[in-house]
Amino acid sequence: MTYSHGGEIYDKNIRLDFSVSLNPLGCPESVKKALGECCPELNLYPDINYNDLRRALALYENTRYHKSSCISKASQHTEIENANEVRCMEALQESYEDTIIPLSGASEGITAVAGMFSGKKVLLRLPIFGGYERAFANAKCDIYYSYPNTLILDDALDKIADTSSIEKFSVDDYHRGNELLIKQIEEIKPDLMVIGSPSNPLGQLIDPGDLKSIVNACKEAGTTLLCDEAFMGFVQGRKEYSLIRFFLEYSRLIIIRSFTKLYSCPGLRLGYAVTSDPLLAESIREHLPEWNISLPAEKAMLALCEEGDFADKIAEYVAVERKRMLKEMSDMQKSGESIFPFVSDANYIFFKSKEYIYEKLLENGILIRNCDNYRGINGKGFYRIGLKTREENDELLDEMKKLMRS
């Protein structure tokens, strides 16, 4: 399988890059200030234990994923569930030194976890970011694949009557796919199960009830569960959907998060992992180099942990623009254009086009993500676009309309 990634602009003449899924509002000024102020300290090694950073990340987790003021579209929790969340976040705050691992981007965490499970059984829920398969293959893992989403994409082309039907179809079948996944966990009993929420490239969240069932299946099978939540920060009501809700229920849980996407700073490589067990966290750290975070990256992450409402503004902006873009693309389909967008909960939209528009847009200096290389996506013509500013999104829509009508 060919490995590729968004943002591959260096050998192309690109004026608008929709292949990456970054915060459209840009990197906060506090990061740029922190980078400038750390220059006099570049002659120093970072704290090898990153104590200040771990403490800041634990507080950030408590603020962003527990005390979130965003309104969720999921059902309200019971008093017992809410009390469990409070205990979970209090435990995380108290044990930050043992459960949070700063990372040089989410990819470093993926590689470290792959090293932990070298030669063992790993089940990947497809489609998924190609870096996972690459890392686990390099670690000589015995890789199994869960293909429920492939069924969605294969069937969708025949069953779509209009865009509203593909949205309902994809959501209903995503739930059905989770049921198939649970059966595979029970049968295979993998050492590690890997899921993504929101999924990449589909952009769909795992329903809280389904997530609980997946956790229970992993617990029964003795399987470690890793959830890639790199795009969870863009979700309103995110605490309903995060795996962190179950940290007190099972000790073999890992979450990987990314500051790269949420704060639009991929050049700095910022991420972290959160685990439900200190021994699990220690095992991840054993597969990382010393000083895996540079001093500028550490200072940038500390600044971002203080940003507060900035991330909520991003999530709100993305929600409005995603709804608008889905409607615009739906209207194109209803007008006879060969474009079929899938419902999304993330800051990107996955769609099918019968026209091979990738090359045509590229000729006009616009790069979108060609998803042909995702295992689990069969056929040509599946693409993903990262949401940008309203003006940039409108320019993309205009170009797509011109191409399809020419």
C-alpha positions as CSV (number, residue, x, y, z in Angstrom):
1,M,0.0,0.0,0.0
2,T,1.3,3.4,-0.9
3,Y,1.8,5.7,2.1
4,S,0.9,9.3,1.7
5,H,-0.3,12.2,3.8
6,G,-2.0,15.5,3.5
7,G,0.0,18.7,3.1
8,E,2.4,17.3,0.5
9,I,2.8,20.6,-1.2
10,Y,6.5,20.9,-1.7
11,D,6.6,19.4,-5.2
12,K,3.5,21.1,-6.4
13,N,2.4,24.7,-7.2
14,I,-0.4,25.1,-4.5
15,R,-2.3,28.2,-3.6
16,L,-5.0,26.5,-1.5
17,D,-4.4,23.4,0.5
18,F,-7.5,21.5,1.5
19,S,-5.6,18.2,1.9
20,V,-4.8,19.0,5.5
21,S,-7.4,19.3,8.3
22,L,-6.2,22.2,10.5
23,N,-7.9,24.9,12.5
24,P,-8.9,27.5,9.9
25,L,-8.5,30.4,12.3
26,G,-4.7,29.9,12.5
27,C,-2.1,29.4,15.2
28,P,-2.7,31.5,18.4
29,E,-0.4,34.5,18.9
30,S,0.5,33.1,22.3
31,V,2.5,30.3,20.6
32,K,4.5,32.7,18.5
33,K,5.2,34.8,21.6
34,A,6.3,31.7,23.6
35,L,8.6,30.6,20.8
36,G,10.3,34.0,20.7
37,E,10.7,34.2,24.4
38,C,12.3,30.7,24.7
39,C,15.3,31.6,22.4
40,P,17.6,32.6,25.4
41,E,17.0,29.1,26.8
42,L,18.0,27.1,23.8
43,N,21.3,26.3,25.4
44,L,19.4,24.3,28.1
45,Y,18.1,20.8,28.0
46,P,14.4,20.4,28.5
47,D,13.2,18.8,31.8
48,I,13.5,15.1,30.9
49,N,10.4,14.3,32.9
50,Y,8.3,17.3,31.5
51,N,6.7,17.7,34.9
52,D,5.4,21.3,34.3
53,L,4.0,20.2,30.9
54,R,2.3,17.1,32.3
55,R,0.7,19.2,35.0
56,A,-0.5,21.7,32.5
57,L,-1.9,19.0,30.2
58,A,-3.8,17.4,33.1
59,L,-5.4,20.7,33.9
60,Y,-6.1,21.2,30.2
61,E,-7.8,17.8,30.0
62,N,-9.9,18.7,33.0
63,T,-11.0,22.0,31.5
64,R,-11.6,20.9,27.9
65,Y,-13.0,17.4,28.3
66,H,-14.9,17.6,31.6
67,K,-16.0,21.2,32.3
68,S,-16.9,21.8,28.6
69,S,-19.8,24.2,28.2
70,C,-20.5,23.0,24.7
71,I,-24.0,21.5,24.1
72,S,-23.9,17.9,23.2
73,K,-26.2,16.2,20.7
74,A,-25.9,13.0,22.8
75,S,-28.3,12.1,25.5
76,Q,-27.8,13.6,29.0
77,H,-25.8,11.5,31.5
78,T,-27.3,10.0,34.6
79,E,-26.2,11.3,38.0
80,I,-24.1,8.1,38.4
81,E,-22.3,8.7,35.0
82,N,-21.7,12.4,35.9
83,A,-20.2,11.4,39.2
84,N,-18.0,8.8,37.5
85,E,-16.7,11.6,35.2
86,V,-15.9,13.8,38.1
87,R,-13.9,11.0,39.8
88,C,-12.2,10.2,36.6
89,M,-11.0,13.7,36.0
90,E,-10.0,14.1,39.7
91,A,-7.9,10.9,39.4
92,L,-6.3,12.1,36.2
93,Q,-5.4,15.5,37.9
94,E,-3.8,13.7,40.8
95,S,-1.8,11.2,38.8
96,Y,-0.7,13.4,35.9
97,E,2.9,12.4,36.3
98,D,2.0,8.8,35.7
99,T,-0.7,8.9,33.1
100,I,0.1,11.7,30.6
101,I,2.8,11.4,28.0
102,P,3.9,14.4,25.9
103,L,4.6,13.5,22.3
104,S,6.3,15.0,19.3
105,G,3.1,14.8,17.3
106,A,0.5,12.0,17.5
107,S,2.6,9.9,15.0
108,E,5.3,9.5,17.7
109,G,2.7,8.0,20.0
110,I,1.5,5.6,17.3
111,T,5.1,4.4,16.7
112,A,5.7,3.9,20.4
113,V,2.5,1.9,20.9
114,A,3.4,-0.2,17.9
115,G,6.7,-1.0,19.6
116,M,4.9,-2.1,22.7
117,F,2.9,-4.6,20.8
118,S,5.6,-5.9,18.5
119,G,4.8,-9.4,17.2
120,K,1.4,-9.3,18.8
121,K,-2.2,-9.3,17.4
122,V,-3.5,-5.9,16.5
123,L,-7.0,-5.2,15.1
124,L,-7.5,-2.0,13.1
125,R,-10.9,-0.5,12.4
126,L,-10.9,0.7,8.8
127,P,-10.6,3.0,7.2
128,I,-7.9,4.6,9.4
129,F,-4.9,6.9,9.1
130,G,-2.3,5.1,7.1
131,G,0.4,5.8,9.7
132,Y,-1.1,3.1,11.9
133,E,-0.7,0.3,9.4
134,R,2.8,1.5,8.6
135,A,3.9,1.5,12.2
136,F,2.4,-1.9,13.1
137,A,3.8,-3.5,10.0
138,N,7.3,-2.1,10.8
139,A,6.9,-3.6,14.3
140,K,6.1,-7.0,12.8
141,C,2.7,-7.1,14.4
142,D,0.1,-9.6,13.4
143,I,-2.4,-7.2,11.8
144,Y,-6.1,-7.9,11.5
145,Y,-8.6,-5.6,9.8
146,S,-12.2,-4.7,10.6
147,Y,-13.9,-3.8,7.4
148,P,-17.4,-2.5,8.3
149,N,-16.9,0.9,6.8
150,T,-15.9,-0.8,3.4
151,L,-19.5,-2.1,3.3
152,I,-20.7,1.4,3.7
153,L,-18.6,2.8,0.8
154,D,-19.3,-0.2,-1.5
155,D,-23.0,0.0,-1.0
156,A,-23.4,3.7,-1.0
157,L,-22.9,4.3,-4.7
158,D,-25.8,2.0,-5.5
159,K,-28.1,3.1,-2.8
160,I,-27.8,6.9,-3.0
161,A,-30.9,8.6,-4.3
162,D,-30.0,12.0,-2.9
163,T,-27.6,13.4,-0.3
164,S,-30.0,13.1,2.6
165,S,-30.1,9.3,2.0
166,I,-26.3,8.9,2.0
167,E,-26.1,10.8,5.3
168,K,-28.7,8.6,6.9
169,F,-27.2,5.5,5.3
170,S,-23.7,6.2,6.4
171,V,-24.8,6.9,10.0
172,D,-27.0,3.9,10.3
173,D,-24.3,1.6,8.8
174,Y,-21.6,3.1,11.0
175,H,-23.6,1.8,14.0
176,R,-24.0,-1.5,12.3
177,G,-20.2,-1.6,11.7
178,N,-19.6,-1.1,15.4
179,E,-21.6,-4.2,16.1
180,L,-19.5,-6.2,13.6
181,L,-16.4,-4.8,15.2
182,I,-17.5,-6.1,18.7
183,K,-18.0,-9.6,17.2
184,Q,-14.4,-9.5,15.8
185,I,-13.0,-8.5,19.2
186,E,-14.8,-11.4,20.8
187,E,-13.5,-13.9,18.1
188,I,-9.9,-12.6,17.5
189,K,-9.2,-11.5,21.1
190,P,-6.5,-9.1,19.8
191,D,-3.8,-7.8,22.1
192,L,-4.6,-4.3,20.8
193,M,-7.7,-2.7,19.2
194,V,-7.3,0.6,17.4
195,I,-10.2,2.9,16.6
196,G,-10.6,6.6,15.7
197,S,-13.2,9.0,16.8
198,P,-13.9,11.1,14.8
199,S,-12.8,8.6,12.2
200,N,-10.3,9.5,9.5
201,P,-11.2,10.1,6.7
202,L,-15.0,9.6,7.3
203,G,-15.2,12.2,10.1
204,Q,-17.8,10.3,12.1
205,L,-17.9,10.0,15.9
206,I,-18.5,6.7,17.6
207,D,-21.9,6.7,19.4
208,P,-21.4,6.8,23.2
209,G,-23.4,3.6,23.6
210,D,-21.3,1.9,21.0
211,L,-18.1,3.1,22.6
212,K,-19.2,1.6,25.9
213,S,-19.9,-1.7,24.2
214,I,-16.5,-1.6,22.5
215,V,-14.8,-0.9,25.9
216,N,-16.7,-3.8,27.5
217,A,-15.8,-6.2,24.7
218,C,-12.1,-5.3,25.0
219,K,-12.3,-5.7,28.8
220,E,-13.8,-9.2,28.4
221,A,-11.1,-10.1,25.8
222,G,-8.2,-8.6,27.8
223,T,-7.6,-6.3,24.9
224,T,-5.9,-2.9,25.2
225,L,-8.0,-0.2,23.4
226,L,-6.4,2.7,21.7
227,C,-8.6,5.6,20.5
228,D,-7.2,8.2,18.1
229,E,-8.9,11.4,19.2
230,A,-6.7,13.7,17.1
231,F,-9.8,15.6,15.8
232,M,-11.9,15.4,19.0
233,G,-11.1,19.0,19.9
234,F,-13.2,20.2,17.0
235,V,-16.3,18.5,18.4
236,Q,-18.9,20.3,20.3
237,G,-20.1,18.3,23.3
238,R,-16.8,16.3,23.1
239,K,-16.9,15.0,26.6
240,E,-19.9,12.7,25.7
241,Y,-17.7,11.0,23.0
242,S,-14.3,10.8,24.5
243,L,-12.8,7.5,25.7
244,I,-11.7,9.2,28.9
245,R,-15.1,8.7,30.4
246,F,-14.3,5.0,30.8
247,F,-10.9,5.4,32.5
248,L,-12.1,4.2,35.9
249,E,-13.8,1.2,34.3
250,Y,-10.9,-0.4,32.5
251,S,-7.1,-0.1,33.0
252,R,-6.1,-0.9,29.4
253,L,-7.1,2.4,27.6
254,I,-5.0,4.8,25.6
255,I,-6.0,8.1,24.0
256,I,-3.9,9.9,21.5
257,R,-4.6,13.6,21.0
258,S,-3.0,16.2,18.7
259,F,-2.4,20.0,19.2
260,T,-1.2,20.0,15.6
261,K,-4.7,20.0,14.1
262,L,-6.6,21.9,16.7
263,Y,-4.1,24.8,16.9
264,S,-2.8,24.7,13.3
265,C,0.9,24.2,14.1
266,P,2.0,21.0,12.3
267,G,5.5,22.4,11.9
268,L,6.0,22.1,15.7
269,R,4.8,18.5,16.0
270,L,2.7,18.7,19.2
271,G,0.7,15.9,20.8
272,Y,0.2,13.7,23.9
273,A,-1.2,10.5,25.1
274,V,-3.4,9.8,28.1
275,T,-3.7,6.4,29.7
276,S,-5.9,4.8,32.3
277,D,-3.0,3.0,34.0
278,P,0.5,4.2,35.1
279,L,2.1,0.9,34.0
280,L,0.7,1.4,30.5
281,A,2.1,4.9,30.4
282,E,5.5,3.8,31.5
283,S,5.5,1.2,28.8
284,I,4.8,3.9,26.2
285,R,7.6,6.1,27.6
286,E,10.0,3.2,27.4
287,H,9.5,3.2,23.6
288,L,10.2,6.9,23.3
289,P,13.7,8.6,23.1
290,E,14.9,10.8,26.0
291,W,13.9,14.4,25.6
292,N,11.4,13.5,22.9
293,I,9.9,17.0,23.1
294,S,12.2,20.0,22.2
295,L,12.3,23.0,24.4
296,P,10.4,25.2,21.8
297,A,7.7,22.6,21.4
298,E,7.4,22.3,25.2
299,K,7.0,26.1,25.6
300,A,4.4,26.1,22.7
301,M,2.4,23.4,24.4
302,L,2.5,25.2,27.7
303,A,1.1,28.3,26.0
304,L,-1.6,26.4,24.3
305,C,-2.7,24.8,27.6
306,E,-3.5,28.4,28.7
307,E,-5.6,29.3,25.7
308,G,-8.9,28.6,27.3
309,D,-11.8,29.6,25.1
310,F,-9.9,29.7,21.9
311,A,-10.5,26.1,21.1
312,D,-14.2,26.4,21.9
313,K,-14.4,29.2,19.3
314,I,-12.7,27.0,16.8
315,A,-15.3,24.2,17.4
316,E,-18.1,26.7,17.0
317,Y,-16.7,28.1,13.8
318,V,-16.1,24.6,12.4
319,A,-19.7,23.5,13.3
320,V,-21.2,26.4,11.4
321,E,-19.0,26.1,8.4
322,R,-19.3,22.3,8.2
323,K,-23.2,22.6,8.1
324,R,-23.0,25.3,5.4
325,M,-20.6,23.3,3.3
326,L,-22.6,20.1,3.6
327,K,-25.7,22.0,2.4
328,E,-23.8,23.6,-0.5
329,M,-22.5,20.2,-1.6
330,S,-25.9,18.6,-1.1
331,D,-27.4,21.3,-3.3
332,M,-24.8,20.5,-6.0
333,Q,-25.8,16.9,-5.9
334,K,-29.5,17.7,-6.1
335,S,-28.7,19.9,-9.1
336,G,-27.3,16.9,-11.0
337,E,-23.7,17.3,-10.1
338,S,-21.8,14.0,-9.5
339,I,-20.8,14.7,-5.9
340,F,-21.9,12.8,-2.8
341,P,-20.9,14.2,0.7
342,F,-21.0,12.0,3.8
343,V,-22.2,13.4,7.1
344,S,-19.3,14.5,9.3
345,D,-18.7,15.5,12.9
346,A,-15.1,16.7,12.3
347,N,-13.4,19.6,10.6
348,Y,-13.3,17.9,7.3
349,I,-15.8,16.4,4.8
350,F,-15.5,13.1,3.1
351,F,-17.2,12.8,-0.3
352,K,-17.5,10.7,-3.5
353,S,-17.3,12.2,-6.9
354,K,-17.8,10.3,-10.2
355,E,-15.6,12.8,-11.8
356,Y,-11.9,12.5,-11.0
357,I,-11.6,16.1,-9.8
358,Y,-8.3,15.7,-7.9
359,E,-6.1,16.3,-11.0
360,K,-8.3,19.0,-12.4
361,L,-8.3,21.0,-9.1
362,L,-4.5,20.5,-8.9
363,E,-4.1,22.1,-12.2
364,N,-5.8,25.2,-10.7
365,G,-3.5,25.2,-7.7
366,I,-6.0,23.6,-5.3
367,L,-4.9,20.4,-3.4
368,I,-7.5,18.1,-1.9
369,R,-6.9,14.7,-0.1
370,N,-7.2,11.8,-2.5
371,C,-8.3,8.9,-0.3
372,D,-7.6,6.1,-2.8
373,N,-4.7,4.8,-0.6
374,Y,-6.8,4.3,2.5
375,R,-7.2,0.5,3.1
376,G,-10.9,-0.2,3.4
377,I,-11.9,2.3,0.7
378,N,-12.5,0.5,-2.5
379,G,-12.6,2.2,-5.9
380,K,-11.6,5.6,-7.2
381,G,-13.1,9.0,-6.6
382,F,-13.2,9.3,-2.8
383,Y,-11.8,12.5,-1.4
384,R,-11.5,14.5,1.8
385,I,-11.4,18.3,2.2
386,G,-10.3,20.1,5.3
387,L,-12.5,23.1,6.2
388,K,-10.9,26.5,5.8
389,T,-12.2,30.0,6.0
390,R,-15.6,30.8,4.5
391,E,-14.0,32.7,1.6
392,E,-11.5,29.8,0.8
393,N,-14.3,27.2,1.1
394,D,-16.4,29.3,-1.4
395,E,-13.5,29.4,-3.8
396,L,-13.3,25.6,-3.7
397,L,-17.0,25.2,-4.3
398,D,-16.9,27.6,-7.3
399,E,-14.0,25.6,-8.8
400,M,-15.7,22.3,-8.3
401,K,-18.9,23.6,-9.9
402,K,-17.0,24.9,-12.9
403,L,-15.2,21.6,-13.3
404,M,-18.3,19.5,-13.1
405,R,-20.2,21.7,-15.6
406,S,-17.4,21.8,-18.1
